[in-house]
Amino acid sequence: MAEGIMRRDYGRRIFVQSAGVKNELEIDGFAVSVCAEIGLKLDAHRVRTFQEMEQWGDQIGAFDLIIALSPAAHRQALEYTRYYAVDVEFWPIFDPTGLGETREAKLAAYRQSRDQIAQRIRARFGPPDPPVEKKNDA
């Protein structure tokens, strides 16, 4: 969710890449649903780990900032500071996984996380860039 929000709102001035501690292969369907509500398409997003990023050629040391959203990601990000001059911030975001008995209750929990992430992003990076106008092919 954080990568989708960042790319939409700051994608012309900030390069963003999301990674996690473990690879669950597919993005969570509830995350896809609540992001679609705000115009973000995450269904093609692939979940990746820090190690996969490095294997695929991303240089962790080339990033200026790692924002960790879970304690496990924070610990792993801090390990990179031993070797690279990268800043690390920890944003303890509400984890909606496994919450709610009904589909609507689960979606409500994911909306809460999505909105919390968006608020933290705007507080950290300021107002979003103006939307890019799409050219009409007609």
Solvent accessible surface area in square Angstrom, and as a share of the most:
residue,aa,sasa,rsa
1,M,42,0.19
2,A,25,0.19
3,E,13,0.06
4,G,11,0.10
5,I,0,0.00
6,M,13,0.06
7,R,110,0.40
8,R,102,0.37
9,D,9,0.05
10,Y,0,0.00
11,G,43,0.41
12,R,143,0.52
13,R,133,0.49
14,I,44,0.22
15,F,139,0.58
16,V,25,0.14
17,Q,48,0.21
18,S,34,0.22
19,A,32,0.25
20,G,21,0.20
21,V,64,0.37
22,K,137,0.58
23,N,44,0.23
24,E,112,0.50
25,L,121,0.60
26,E,137,0.62
27,I,33,0.17
28,D,54,0.28
29,G,50,0.48
30,F,50,0.21
31,A,7,0.06
32,V,32,0.19
33,S,32,0.20
34,V,0,0.00
35,C,0,0.00
36,A,61,0.48
37,E,91,0.41
38,I,59,0.30
39,G,61,0.58
40,L,12,0.06
41,K,172,0.73
42,L,11,0.06
43,D,96,0.50
44,A,99,0.77
45,H,51,0.23
46,R,101,0.37
47,V,31,0.18
48,R,26,0.10
49,T,14,0.08
50,F,13,0.05
51,Q,85,0.38
52,E,30,0.14
53,M,6,0.03
54,E,65,0.29
55,Q,141,0.63
56,W,133,0.47
57,G,49,0.47
58,D,36,0.19
59,Q,117,0.52
60,I,5,0.02
61,G,32,0.30
62,A,79,0.62
63,F,37,0.16
64,D,123,0.64
65,L,40,0.20
66,I,19,0.10
67,I,51,0.26
68,A,3,0.02
69,L,55,0.27
70,S,44,0.28
71,P,83,0.52
72,A,38,0.30
73,A,11,0.08
74,H,47,0.21
75,R,152,0.55
76,Q,34,0.15
77,A,0,0.00
78,L,79,0.39
79,E,85,0.38
80,Y,22,0.08
81,T,58,0.34
82,R,164,0.60
83,Y,150,0.57
84,Y,82,0.31
85,A,109,0.85
86,V,8,0.04
87,D,99,0.51
88,V,32,0.18
89,E,46,0.21
90,F,70,0.29
91,W,9,0.03
92,P,81,0.51
93,I,21,0.10
94,F,67,0.28
95,D,91,0.47
96,P,12,0.08
97,T,80,0.47
98,G,76,0.73
99,L,74,0.37
100,G,32,0.31
101,E,170,0.76
102,T,82,0.47
103,R,147,0.54
104,E,105,0.47
105,A,41,0.32
106,K,55,0.23
107,L,13,0.07
108,A,53,0.41
109,A,12,0.09
110,Y,11,0.04
111,R,62,0.23
112,Q,100,0.45
113,S,1,0.01
114,R,19,0.07
115,D,63,0.33
116,Q,57,0.25
117,I,7,0.04
118,A,15,0.12
119,Q,126,0.56
120,R,85,0.31
121,I,2,0.01
122,R,80,0.29
123,A,89,0.69
124,R,107,0.39
125,F,41,0.17
126,G,24,0.23
127,P,111,0.70
128,P,50,0.32
129,D,27,0.14
130,P,97,0.61
131,P,122,0.77
132,V,96,0.55
133,E,158,0.71
134,K,190,0.81
135,K,186,0.79
136,N,131,0.67
137,D,145,0.75
138,A,129,1.00
